[in-house]
């Protein structure tokens, strides 16, 4: 059971951070070749599907993380685990803001064909996603270096 918990935790992190990397470094730059009426609906649809995976990843990360902490008793957990928990909770909050703020506004802009507004929201999403990617890398570093 311990190995399965650890595996699910790592896989959920890979899905989330790998998807963010794909979005920032592959999808977004390639989509810039399209005009806004094609680019923004494409990005909105890709994000809609990806964000469903992020919500699932967050649930898995929370459940498996709590299971790991309970297994060792939180006060006995390594410093890196505590840092990962704090960073992870911050990442979850940033994603919640990203999803319920800029992403919802992007969807509304696409429905209204308001391309300047949609472009602004994609920029906000990219900035918040980049922040979460950096925090995710920091969390991974903390848990691996401070054991």
TASUL-V813860 format. One record per helix or strand of 3 or more residues. SS is the DSSP state (helix for helix, strand for strand). FROM is the first residue (numbers start at 1). TO is the last residue. If there is no record, write none. Layout:
ss: [SS:SS]
from: [FROM:FROM]
to: [TO:TO]
This chain:
ss: [helix:helix:helix:helix:helix]
from: [2:36:74:79:115]
to: [31:72:76:111:145]
